[in-house]
Amino acid sequence: MSIVRKNCVGVVCIKEDSVLLIQRGTAPRKGEWSIPGGRIEPGETEAEASLRELSEETDVTAELLTKITVLNADFEGFQYRLHDYLARWTGGEPRAGDDAAQARFVPLSEIDALGMWPETVRVIREGYAKMALFSGQAA
């Protein structure tokens, strides 16, 4: 029997040397820090879902730059296919909304101390590396 995975998006939103993170307010992984994101709704593109989830969870706006990766994730009985995107912050101050308990920009140098899922840390670092292609300078 094959697993039916829910398609979801995640956004690595970068502002200078910091990444926008949320503390999850609901399962799975409640209480853990992660990148903003959520389910793709019927009729939505991945890009539309990414910007909607970013706005709903953090009240921040951003410009999507590129897709970073696609991951399969199994958390607490939930199966997801995560489509993670790189974005550049364009406005707004982080404010937790929807199912986020907290939202804030975190310096890249501090992400290892948050106890995030290792794949999330890897995707954030990959996003920073890709950001150099869009900024013309090392990230």
N, C-alpha and C positions, 0 to 999 in steps of 0.2 A: 504494500500500500504506500503510495507516495504522499509526501507531506505537502499540504496546501499552505503556502506562506502568504502572509499579508504584506502587500507592498507598502513600504513606508519611505519617508524621506528624512534626511538629517542635514543640517546646515552648519558648516564651519564658517562662522561669520567673524572676519578679522577686522580689527580697528588698531592700526599701528602695530604694537608688539603684543597685543592682547587678543584673546578669543572669547566670544560670547558663550557662556555656559548657563545651563539651568540645573537646579536641583529638582529631581523628579518628585512630584507630589502624589503620584499614583503608581500602582504596579504596572508592569514589572519594574524591578530595581528601584522601588520607592526609596527616597532619601539619598540616592546616589547622584553625583554630578554627571552631566552628559551634555551633548550638543542639542540645541533645540530641534524638534522634528515631530513627526507623527504620521498617521495614516494618509494615504492618497485617497481622496473621496472620488466616488464615481463621476466620470466626465472630466476630471482634473488632469492636467499634465503634471509631470514630476516638478517642473519649474513652478507652476501655479501653486502646487501643494507646498513646496519649499517656502515660498514667500508668505503664504497664508499662515503656515505653522509658526514661522519666525515671528510674524506680527502678533498672532494670538498668544503665544507663550511669553514674548518678551517686549512687545510694543516697539520693536526696533525695525527699521527699514534697511534694505541692503540691495546691492546689485549682484545678481548671480553671475559668476565668471565661468565655471566649468564643473563638470562632474568629476569627483575625486575617485570614487570606487563604488562597487556594489558588494555587499556582504550578506551572508546568511547568518541569522542570529536566533538562538533558542534560549529564551529566558522564562523560567517559572511556568513552563507548559505552553508558552506562546512561541509561535514560529513566525519570523519576519524575514523579508528580503529588504535590506536597507540600501537606499540609493542616496549616497552622501555627496553634497555639493559644496563648492567653495564660493563664498560671497564676501564682498567688500562692504563694510558698514557705510550707510549713507545718511542715517539720521536716527534720532530718538535716544532716550536714555533707558537702559534695561529696567523693566518692571515686570514682575512675575504675574502671569495670567494663565488662563485655561488650566492645564494640569501641572503647571510648574509651581513649586513652592518658593523658589528664589531664582533670580536671574541677575547675572553680573558679568562684566568683562574681567577676565583673569589673565595676568601676564603669562606668556608661554613658559617662562622659567618656573612657574608654580604649579603647572598641571600635573606633574608626577606625584605631588603630595596629596592629591584629592582622592586617590583610591578608585579612579575610574576604571571601567572595563578596558583592558589593554588594547583592544582593537580601536576604541574611541581615541585613545592617546595616539596610536599609530596614524589614524586618519587625520587627526589635527596636525600632526607633524608633516604628513604628506601634503596637506592643504597649505601649510606655511611654505613648503618647498615649491609648490606650484604657484604661489602668490608672486614669487620672483619673476615669473614669466609675464605677469600682468603689470608689475610695477617698474620693471626695468632695473631693479636693484635686488640685492640679496635680502631674503626675508629673515 
